[in-house]
Amino acid sequence: MTVRASAVNDTLLSYAISTNPDPLQASPLDGVVSYGAITIVVSNGRQEPVYCDEIRFSFPEGTLAQDLTNEDAGILAVISPSSWDIAVLGGGLYSATPSKPSANEITTSGLVAQIYNIAINDEPGSVPLSVVETSSTTNSKPFSDSYGQYTLPKFPYGFFFGNFAPSSPQVSNNGSVTLTWEAADGATYTLYWGAQSVDVTEVRTYTAGPLNSDTTFLLQASYQLQGETAVISLTATVNVSTPDLTVNTLNVNNTATIGTLSVHGPADLGADGHGVNIGSPKATGGVLTVLSSNSHTEIGDTYVTVGQINALWGTLQVIGSLEVHGSVQMQSAFIAMQPPQELWATKLIDGNHFEQDYVASTDGFVIGSVSPNDNVTRNEVEVGFLGAWTKQGVSVSATGGMFRVDDQNVVPINSSLTLPVARKEVFTISQNYTVWNNAHLPSMRWWFIPLGNGTCEIVTTNIENTAAVPPDAVTPDTKYPGR
């Protein structure tokens, strides 16, 4: 689920916040205490080291809706790796510091902090989690403070919201998809996609379509009580094969194979040294011009309405039909999307940490998913960490598996990530896992969904990776691992 960040965050490091349970649940009025935990993944998404002497986390304590707890005693905190320490200062304040001066450098390996055994108060609402970071991009003192703030939703006791999934991860153009989810009563639910939204409070399934391009759906839950509002959201992405594209300028080098071309405005098609052939062009209220030297022009079954087709020094060829609304320049190939390709992280880094470097021969998306093992039992705890990044510094991560809630219960968490990659761009996939009580390994899988005619190949030479890597799992006390 989404933990919202403030727009004024100016920290050098990046912070991914999650809670257990997700969302946090206020304690009921009958005296039963609802406990919660906060996990904070700290990473460096820059192409340079960040030097950090202290990170302070804080949240308000009290009995109000914007307070997290009114019980300061009993709260515990841990941090990984062991070269960092975290201190519980009281009053909702926690200080993380390197245990030795050389440990203040943060590059591709980050930090994972966990604050747990928190007795949540009985008022639903939204709790601010503040971050104060003392850091610099150079190791010259003094360092300066930067600030971030995140919102932790706190829902009523017993609230549940999850398993948001499409009936298929990919549909054909103009196809439809059925979305399903599980959710408790008492909240307001709204489904968003593109420029559309629909109130789905009274249902737990919805069919959307027709879809003409890759679409991300966002399902938002909102709960109001005494003027306080708690909001959380889930997302699911559906890919469309051979999607429609809307662009201002399309440059195609070499060859463009297109069904129907309708021109509403000027369109310049250039293929220097290559032929451009038109089977059934249609220029409506515009001009279609071929700018291809050292070649010829073939135009058949031409239909022109209040416009013209020009062929200058070359060939314009269309097999089928090509429709253009506005100005188009073609100087490279455009090819429909191909089936997904499964990827594998097989290069051992250390322990349970595996990576693999790939290069894409076409534009596309890298999809990673992590979920509990099908054979896991209610007494097993397993946590999987996924990360993917490009050499240009774009990085995403996901955490999933079976998480411990208390002595008797564990909860399944399904998570995924999506990384856009460009043609000829080198990217890395990374996976790590931690298990307790001899648990089964979590299920971790990878796919590449191409937007053109191409695949991914393993990079066999060494490359320099500069984006963030998901850090090793933090291990809390052995009684409540994963809390």
N, C-alpha and C positions, 0 to 999 in steps of 0.2 A: 504494500500500500504506500501511498505517497505521504511523506512528512514535508510539509511546506516550509520553504525558506523565505526569509525576509528579502526584499529587493535591495536593501542597503548593505548586504554582506560584502566585506572588503578583505577577508582573510586571504593569505597567500596559499594556504592549504585548503583542500576540499573535504567536506564532511558529509557522510551518508548516515542518516539516523534511522534506526528501526526500533520497534518496541515489541515486547513479549509480555502479555498477549498483544496482538495487533488487530484492532486498536486497544489501547489501555482501557480498563473497565473500572468505573467508580465502585467503591465498596457499597454493598446494600445496607439499608437502614437497620437490618435485624441483628447487626453486630458481627456478621461474618466478614472477615477482612479479605479484600481482593489485593493480591500482590502483583507487582509488575517489575519489568526490567527494561533498561535502555541500553542499546548497543550503538556505539559511535565508531564508524570506520573512517580513519583519517588517511588521506592519500595526497600525493603530489602530482598534479596533472600538468606541471610545467616541464619545460625542456632544460631546466637548471635546478640545482639543489635548493632546498629551503632549509635554513638553519633556525631551529625553534628551541627556546629555553624554557617555555612553559605554555600550557594550554589549560585555561580555567573553564570549567563547565558549571552552570548554576541553573536552578529552577526555584520558583517561589514555593514556600511552605506555608500551610495554614488550612483553613476550613472552607475557603471560597472556591468557586468554579475554576478560576484561573490559577489556583494553587494545586500542586501535585499531591502533597501528603501533609498530614499534621503530626506525623510520627517520625522524628529525626533519628531515633535510636534504631539500631538493627540494620541500617542500610550499609551494604558492602560495595566495594569497587575493586576491579582488577584491570590490568592492562597488559598487552602483548605488543612487542617482544619484551624479554626480561631486562633489556637495557634501559627500559623506562619504568618509572614508579608512578603511582597515583595515590593521593592522600585524601581522606574524607575529613574536610575541615569543619563540617557541621553547618546547619542553617541552609542546606541545599547547595553548598559550594564544594567543588572537587578540583584538585590541582594535580595535573600530570606534568612530570618533569623528567628529563634524561638523568639516569643514575650516574653518568660520567660525562664530562664535557664533549668528548668525541661522538657521543650518541645523539647530539642535537642535530646532526645532518640527516635530512629526510629526502630520499631520492625515489627509487622505484618501489622500495618496500616501505609500507606505511605503518600505522598503528591501529589497534583495535582496543577500545575501552568499553567496559561494561559496568554499569551501575545497577545493582539488583537488590532483591529483597525489600522493595519499596512498598510500604503499605499505602495504597491509594485512598484518598479521602472519598467522601460519599457524594460529591457534587460533580455531575458531568459538565464538561466545558472544554476550553482550549488552554493549554499550558505553554507558556513561552520557555524554551530552552536556550540559554544564552551561552555564547562562546567568546572568550577573550584570548587571543593568540599573541604571544610575544615572539616575534620572528623577524627574519631578514633574508634577502637573497644573497647577502654576503655575510661572512662570519666575523664582521667587525661590530664591536659594541659601541654605543648602546643599541639594543634592538628596540623596535617600536611595537605598540599594541595595535591590533586590528580586531574587528568585531563581526560577529555573525549572530543571527537569531533564527530559531526554528520553532514551529508550532506543533505541539504534541496533542492530538485529539484524545479526549477522555469521554468515553461513551458509558451508558448505563450498564450495570452488572448483567451479565448474560447476553450482551449484544454480540452478534456474529455477522460477518460480511466477507464473502470470499467465493472461490471456485468460479470466477468469471472467465468464461471461455467461449470461443466460437465453435460452431459445428464443424468447421473445416478451416485450416490455416490459409488455404488458397482457394479462390473461386475464379471462374472464367469471367471475362468482361460482360457486364450487364447481369451478372449473377447475384444471388442473394445469400445471406448468411444468417443463421439463427444463433443468437447469443443467450446463454443461460448463466445463472448465478444463484448463490444462496445468501439470504439476508434476513435479519430479524425484523419484526414489525416495530412500529413506533417511530421510524425515521422516514425522511423524504428522500426518494431516489430519482436521479435524473441521468439519462443517457445522452452523451454528446458525441457527435462525429461530424467532421467537416464544418459546415455552417448550420447544421441541424441539431436539434435537441428535442427530447420527448420525456415527459413525466412517466416513470415506470414504477411508481410507488406501490401500485396494486398488483403488479405482475412480477414474475421471476424468470421470464423469457421474452425475447423480442426478436423479430425477423426484420432485418434491414436490407434494403436494396431498391433498385439495382445499383451495384457498385461498378465504377468505371476506372478506379485507380486504387492504389494501396491505401488502406483506410485504418486509422487508429481510433478505436472506440474508448471513451472514458466514462466509467460509471461512478457517479458521485453520490455519497451518502451524507445527509445533513440532519443533525439532531439539535433541536432547540429546547431550552428549558430556562425559564426565568430570565430571558433576555440574553443568555449565553448560547453560542452556537459552536458545535463541534463538526468538522468536515473531514472526510477521508475519501479517497478515490482509488479505483482499480482501472487498469488499462489492458486492452487486448488489440493486437494488430492483425489484420487480414490482408494478405497479398492478392493482387489481381493479375492473372496472366494476360499478356498483351494489353496493358492498360492504356487508357487515353492519356495524352499529354497536353497540357496547356502551357505554352512558353511564349515569351516575348520575342526571342530570337533563337532560331535553331540553326547551328552551323554543322554541316555534314561534309566531311572530307572523303573523297573517293566515290563510294557508291551508296545510293539511297534507293531501296526497293519499297514502293508505296502502293497501296491499293487505289484510293481515290484522291485527287488533288483538286480542291476548290479554292480559288483565290479571291479574297475579299480585301483588296488593297494590293500594294506592290509586293512582289515576291521575286527575289534574285536567287537563282540556282547556279552555283559555280562548281565546276569539276575540271580544273585545269589539267589537260592531257587525257581526260577520261570522257567517255560518251555519256550523255544524258538523254534517255528516251522516254517519250510520253505516249501512252496508249490512248487514254481518254481524259485529257485535261479539261478542266472547267474553270474559266476565269470570270468570276461574277463581280462586277463593279470594281475591278482592279487590273493589275498588270502582272503577267508572268513572263520573266525574262531569263534566258539561258546565257550564262557567261562562261563558256567552256571552250578554250582555245585548242587549236589543232585537232578538232573533231567535227562532227556534223550534228544536225538536228533532225529528229524524226518525231513527228506529231501526227497522231491518227485519231479520228473520231473526236475532233476538237469541238468543244462547246463553249462559246464566249457570250456572256451577257454584260453589256455596258462595261466592257473592258477589252484587253488585248493580250495576246501571247507573243512575246518576242524571243527569238533564238539567235544569239549572237556568238559566233565563233565556236559552236559546239553542239552537243547532243543532249537533249532532255528526254529521258525515257521513264514512263510510268507503266507498270504492269498492274492492271486493275484500276484503282482510283485513289487520288490523293487530294485531301481537302485542307486548305490553308485559310485561316481567318486572320488577316493582318500581314505583316512582313515576315518572310522566311528566307534565310540564307543557308544553303546546304553545302557543307564542305567536308563531311565525314559520314561514316556508316551509322545507320540506326537499325537495330535488329530486335525482334521480340524476345521476351524473357523466356528462359529455358527452365527445366525442372530443377528443384533444389539438389545440392550436392552435400553429402555428409562429410564433416571435417573431424579430425582426431587430434587431441593433444597428447603426444606420445613421448616427447623429449623430457626425461627426468631432470628436474632442477635440484631438488633435495627433498628427502622425506616423502611426503604424499603430494608434492607440488610438481605438476607437469605443464609443459608449454609446447607450442609449435608455431613457427613463423610461416606465413603463407603470402603469396602475391596473387592478386586477382587479375585475370585477363580481360575483365569487363566490369562495369559498375555493378554494384549490388549491395546486399545487406547480409551481415553475419548475425545469425540467431543462435543464442545459447539458452539452454533450459536446465534447471536443477530442481529435483523433486525427491521425495522419499523413495527408497527402494520398495518394490512391490512385496518383498518378503519380510519387511521390517515388522517387529512386534511392538506392543505398547510399552515394553520396558527398555527399548533401545533408543539411544540418542545418536543421531548422525547429522552432521552439518557439512554442506558443500559450498565452496566459494568459486565463482566464475569471474573472470575478467577478460576483457578484449580491448585492444588499443591499436592505434596506427602510429607510424613514425612521426606524423604531424602533430601528435599530442592529444588526439581525441580518444577518450577512454570511457568505458561503461563497466558496471559490475552487477552481480546478483548473488544473493545468499538464499539457500533453501535446505530442506531436509526435515528431520524430526527434532523439535525443540522441547526441552523440559519445562513444564509449567510449575509443577510441585512434586511431592513425593510419589504421587499416584498417576500423574497424567503427563503425556507428551502430546504435542500438536504438530500436524503436518504443515509444512510451508512449501508451496510451489512458487518458483520465481523464474524470471527470464530476462534477457537483455537483447538489445538490437544495436548493432554498430554499422553505420553506413560506410562503405569503402568505395574508392574510385578505381578506375581502370589503371593497372600497373602499380597500384599502391600496395606497399608491404604492410601487413598487419600481423598481430600476435594474438593467439588464444591461450588462456591460462586457466588451469583448474587445480584446486586444492581441497582437501577434505580432512575432517576430524571426526572420529567416532569414539563412543564410550560404551562400556559393557559388551565389548565384542560385537557391536552392531554391524549390520550389513552396510556396504558403501552406498551413499546416495546416488541416484541416477543423474548423470551429467552428460548432455549431448549437445552437438554443434551442427549447424547447417549453414551453407552459403546459398542465398537466393539471388541468382544473377538477373540483372535488368537488360542483359544483352546476350549474345551468343558467345559464351565463354565459361571457364571454370577457374578454380584456384589450384595453384601448384605449391608444393612445399619449397621453401627457400633453403637451399643447402649451404649457402655461405653465411658467415656471421654477420649480424646486423646490430646496430645500436638501438636499443629500445629506450625511449625517454618518457613514455607515459606511465600513469599509475598502474601498479600491480596490486591485486587484492592481497592483503597481508594474511599471515597465518592466523588460524582460528585462535581466539582467546580461550583459555581453559579456566573457568571459575572453580569454586570448591567442588570436591568430588561428590558431595552429597547432592548438589543441584547442578550438574553440568548442563550448559546450554541455557541457563536462566538469564 
